[in-house]
Amino acid sequence: MNDAGPSFGLEDVTVAQTRLSSIDGEEGALLIGGYPVEDIAPNATYEEELYLLLHDSLPNAEELRDFQADLARRRSIPDEVASVVRRAAREGRPAMDALRMGLAAVTLSTDLGDPSATEAKALRVVAAMPTIVAAYWRFRQGADPVSPRTALGHAANYLYMLRGEEPSRSAVRGLETYLNTVIDHGLNASTFAARTVVSTESDIVSAATAAVGALKGPLHGGAPGPVLNMIQEAHDRGNCEEVVRARLDAGERLMGFGHRVYRARDPRADVLSAAAEEFYAGAGRENVFETARELEAVGSRLLAERKPDRRLETNVEFYTAVLLHGIGFPAELFSPTFAVSRVGGWVAHALEQKRNNRLVRPVARYDGAEGRTWTPIGERE
Ligand code: ACO
């Protein structure tokens, strides 16, 4: 034990029951609403997968139409939210801070602060997130926000609001596959934060805002930016091995490799790798995908040599960087785009927690001083 005491990360501690997603870290398998991620993510729309999480079954055509309309009509944000986001953009605040501030202010427009978490409120939170992120990005570019279009699907509308023009089908498919792949992943830190907030019978905006705060940290959602830097450097230098060796020799970790839960390959890396390959094949852009593939092989080989006892392969963040970059996302928007997807998991968990709630209240082991007696300030050394 060091001075700070042992560290507790709640590994392997079961704190909730869920039917939303299931992770098998040994086998490298992920089920979302019972479907293997590699089956559902490249085929579903984001709305279908969100419906699945909220209703535990896929919608039929009529249910999907109604659900899409319900979500789409909740996209607009009030002027006050836009003002907060504009100020954040002007002050150069990080996108995740702008999202946290904008989302918290969404309560101004509706009764979202009411603790009776319902599906309607959950949809409002999910629908508002892309609008807030896109508004921030437009302000950062010195442009005006683009109003959402209800005729477009969730993913297409997000791209439309970012760029002001209708996106290509391949860009929408690529983004949709990404959003579907990361929508839920067991009790990760942000999802646990959301469930904890709801367990106090607080409201759903508070839960989602707390979750954004948790996701902001580099240990949770921050790896794709550094991954892209590494791939870009290898691409520009035309030499993956040199770039990987330099990082490992300097004692750095290879970003986009390894995972706390997966002891086999992260199945999401396969889904996103396939999506990226498909996207780059049709995009005619500078092909960092080939470099990424090479870097993946070199990285896995060198990590296996240096850490023979551990299986360190690419994780979800590696191909997230490749795919989102290909679609045209700046690295600054990688984390907020992760949030735009994961909010579906947050609200589904919040509603699940509410249905069978018990206040989350773990204990800490006390190892501080005991038996001290009060000393007036004048008598203290
Ligand atoms: N590069 C080099 N070495 C690594 C890496 C890596 N990416 N990952 C783990 N190791 C090594 C560690 O140095 C350590 O070696 P040691 O025992 O000789 O000290 C050993 O493997 C175990 O490391 P831990 O941190 O205990 O392993 P853990 O499974 O908890 O780590 C983590 C998981 C934090 C993701 C780690 O693999 C890492 O830092 N990866 C790079 C950052 C990254 O890609 N993060 C995104 C993860 S995906 C997500 O969270 C959504």
Residues whose N, C-alpha, C, O or C-beta is under 5 A from the ligand:
A	BS01	ACO	L219 H220 A223 E252 R253 L254 M255 G256 F257 G258 H259 R260 R310 N315 E317
